[in-house]
Amino acid sequence: MLQPTLKRLFEYNTLTRNEARNILVNITSENYSKSEVVAFLSVFMMRSVTVEELSGFRDGLLEQCKKLDLSDFNTIDMCGTGGDGKNTFNISTLASLVVAGAGYKVAKHGNAGVSSACGSSNVMEYMGYKFTNDNDKLKNQIDKAGICFLHAPLFHPAMKAVGPIRRELGIKTFFNMLGPMVNPSDPKNQLVGVFSLELARIYQYIYQQTDKNFSIVHSIDGYDEVSLTDAFKIISHNGEKLMTPEDINLPQNKPEDIFGGSTVEESAGIFKKVLSGDGSSAQNNAVAANAALAINTINPGLTLDQSIEEAVNSLKSGNAKKTLDTLLSLQ
């Protein structure tokens, strides 16, 4: 029964890490009623999750996760929490292909859209990618194409219990915050976009306890990626800095320049255009900026300018598109 815990939470108490872990396991084991789960999720829509709580939720999910061994490769994952309500086109998915096209290894963790029209899994499926959790197939993809795509539900069967509830609610929950933290291949490098500065701080604290190279990014106007619509904050092991589009020699975007469309079809149309070299300069710049941050995370010896140059080359030369073509041919 979750009622006693709910009563405590409604009295403004918080959970310990172990309590959070146990509740997550019970939720995913369907030991609570749907109304109890909705009430529990509602708590974290009205107040911020604590470091202890988020760590416990992460522990619970990772414990039940199907692990993937990609330790032969120096991989990076790049994804946002989602939940920023901005409905941009699939910037991090395109940036992942750009990074792989530049010669790096990407283990992209993703899911279908919950709080946006088209998540990374939606667009990849639309492009013809068949999701798998077969270790050998995924290793072959990352070896030959430089990228593999890890569709979260195949690695987190426990999430099946909350999927319908999340879809019905259609708003961000703490599960949005967990996505980037529970990549089943445990990549050694990670670029994470978050929807609030407060969450960036929580992530910073949790990631500092790991041996990962990480960059956490948040655009000051609320995007969970470098939108180039405003200044953005980057937090890493080396501290934090506030940067503007001008600092990386890119013009400022308007929000409408990076809108993602209202359907999967529209989003996939934008995706194809950008990948084929027909994207607008605003779209290309947003993709290049995020890809550059990932390249800079995995290869800190480069300057940000050099990283942007590598990203732009990958997109303009067609290498990013070749990466997707190769990936689709390996299924």
Residue pairs with C-beta under 8 A, 6 or more apart in sequence:
1 32
1 36
2 23
2 26
2 32
2 36
2 37
2 39
2 40
3 36
5 15
5 19
5 23
5 40
6 36
6 39
6 40
6 43
9 15
9 40
9 43
10 43
12 47
14 50
14 52
14 53
15 23
15 50
15 52
15 53
15 56
16 52
16 56
17 52
17 53
17 55
17 56
17 59
18 56
19 56
20 52
20 53
20 54
20 55
20 56
20 57
20 59
20 60
21 56
21 57
21 59
21 60
21 63
22 56
22 60
23 40
23 56
23 60
24 56
24 57
24 59
24 60
24 61
25 60
25 63
25 64
25 158
26 32
27 37
27 40
27 161
27 162
28 60
28 61
28 64
28 158
28 159
28 160
28 161
28 162
29 158
29 161
30 161
32 40
34 165
37 162
37 165
38 165
38 169
41 165
41 169
41 173
41 174
44 53
44 173
44 174
45 171
45 172
45 173
48 198
48 199
48 202
49 57
49 174
49 177
49 202
50 202
51 202
51 205
51 206
53 174
54 174
54 177
54 178
54 181
54 202
54 206
55 206
57 174
57 178
58 178
58 181
58 182
58 206
61 156
61 158
61 159
61 178
61 182
62 182
64 156
64 157
64 158
65 155
65 156
65 158
65 182
65 184
66 133
66 154
66 155
66 156
66 157
66 184
67 184
67 185
67 186
68 107
68 133
68 135
68 138
68 150
68 155
68 184
68 185
69 135
69 139
69 185
70 105
70 107
70 138
70 139
70 142
70 148
70 185
70 187
72 139
73 105
73 107
73 142
73 143
74 105
74 188
74 189
74 298
75 105
75 106
75 107
75 142
75 185
75 187
75 188
75 189
76 99
76 104
76 105
76 106
76 107
76 187
76 188
76 189
76 190
76 191
76 294
76 297
76 298
77 106
77 107
77 108
77 109
77 180
77 183
77 185
77 187
77 189
77 190
77 191
78 92
78 95
78 96
78 99
78 106
78 108
78 190
78 191
78 192
78 290
78 294
79 92
79 108
79 109
79 110
79 120
79 179
79 180
79 191
79 192
79 193
80 92
80 180
80 192
80 193
80 194
80 195
80 224
80 225
81 172
81 176
81 177
81 179
81 180
81 192
81 193
81 194
81 195
81 199
81 224
82 113
82 114
82 115
82 116
82 119
82 172
82 176
82 179
82 195
82 224
83 114
83 115
83 171
83 172
83 176
83 177
83 195
83 224
84 195
84 222
84 223
84 224
85 115
85 172
85 195
85 222
86 116
86 222
86 223
86 224
86 227
86 255
87 116
87 117
87 259
87 260
87 262
88 116
88 223
88 225
88 227
88 258
88 259
88 260
88 286
89 258
89 259
89 260
89 261
89 267
89 270
89 271
89 274
89 283
90 118
90 120
90 123
90 260
90 267
90 270
90 271
91 225
91 227
91 258
91 286
91 287
91 290
92 120
92 193
92 225
92 290
93 108
93 110
93 120
93 123
93 124
93 271
94 271
94 274
94 275
94 287
94 320
95 287
95 288
95 290
95 291
95 294
95 311
96 106
96 108
96 147
96 291
96 294
97 106
97 147
97 275
97 320
97 321
97 323
97 324
98 287
98 288
98 291
98 311
98 314
98 315
98 320
99 106
99 147
99 291
99 294
99 295
99 298
99 311
99 314
100 106
100 145
100 146
100 147
100 320
100 323
101 146
101 314
101 315
101 317
101 319
101 320
101 321
101 322
101 323
102 291
102 295
102 310
102 311
102 313
102 314
102 319
103 146
104 146
104 294
104 295
104 298
104 299
105 142
105 146
105 147
106 142
106 146
106 147
106 148
106 294
107 142
107 147
107 148
107 150
107 183
107 185
107 187
108 120
108 147
108 148
108 149
108 150
109 150
109 152
109 179
109 180
109 182
109 183
109 184
109 185
110 119
110 120
110 121
110 124
110 149
110 150
110 151
110 152
111 119
111 120
111 121
111 151
111 152
111 153
111 179
112 119
112 121
112 122
113 119
113 122
114 166
114 167
114 170
114 172
114 175
114 176
115 170
115 171
115 172
115 176
116 260
117 260
117 261
117 262
117 263
117 264
117 266
117 267
118 260
118 261
118 263
118 264
118 266
118 267
118 268
120 149
121 131
121 149
121 151
121 152
122 264
122 267
123 264
123 267
123 268
123 271
124 131
124 149
124 151
125 131
126 264
126 265
126 268
127 268
127 271
127 272
127 324
127 328
128 328
129 149
129 327
129 328
129 331
130 331
131 149
131 151
131 154
132 138
132 154
132 331
133 150
133 151
133 154
133 155
133 184
137 330
137 331
138 148
138 150
139 148
140 330
141 147
141 148
141 149
141 327
141 330
142 148
144 326
144 330
145 323
145 326
145 327
145 330
146 323
146 326
147 323
147 327
148 327
149 327
150 183
150 184
150 185
152 159
152 179
152 182
153 159
153 160
153 163
155 184
156 182
156 184
159 175
162 175
166 173
166 175
172 195
176 195
177 194
177 199
177 202
180 190
180 192
180 203
181 203
181 206
183 190
187 212
188 211
188 212
188 213
189 212
189 213
189 214
189 294
189 297
189 298
190 207
190 212
190 213
190 214
190 215
190 297
191 214
191 215
191 217
191 290
191 293
191 294
191 297
192 203
192 207
192 214
192 215
192 216
192 217
193 216
193 217
193 218
193 223
193 224
193 225
193 226
193 290
194 200
194 203
194 216
194 217
194 218
194 224
195 218
195 222
195 223
195 224
196 218
196 222
197 218
197 220
197 233
199 218
200 216
200 218
200 233
200 235
203 216
203 235
204 216
204 235
204 240
207 214
207 216
208 237
213 236
213 237
213 297
213 298
213 300
214 236
214 237
214 297
215 234
215 235
215 236
215 293
215 294
215 296
215 297
216 234
216 235
216 236
217 224
217 225
217 226
217 232
217 233
217 234
217 235
217 290
217 293
218 224
218 232
218 233
219 225
219 226
219 227
219 229
219 230
219 231
219 232
220 230
220 231
220 232
220 233
220 242
221 227
221 229
221 230
223 229
223 230
223 232
225 286
225 290
226 232
226 286
226 289
226 290
226 293
227 253
227 255
227 258
227 286
228 245
228 250
228 251
228 252
228 253
228 258
228 282
228 285
228 286
228 289
229 252
229 253
229 254
229 255
229 258
230 252
231 242
231 243
231 244
232 242
232 243
232 244
233 240
233 241
233 242
233 243
234 240
234 241
234 243
234 293
236 297
244 252
245 251
245 252
245 253
245 289
246 252
248 289
248 292
248 304
248 305
248 308
249 305
249 308
250 285
250 288
250 289
250 308
251 281
251 285
253 282
253 285
253 286
254 282
257 280
257 282
257 283
258 282
258 283
258 286
260 266
260 267
260 270
261 267
261 269
261 270
270 279
270 283
273 279
273 283
274 283
274 284
274 287
274 315
275 315
275 320
275 321
275 324
276 321
277 315
277 316
277 318
277 321
279 287
284 312
284 315
287 311
287 315
288 308
288 311
288 312
288 315
289 308
289 311
291 307
291 311
291 314
291 315
292 304
292 307
292 308
292 310
292 311
293 304
293 307
295 302
295 307
295 310
295 311
296 302
296 304
296 307
299 307
302 310
313 319
314 320
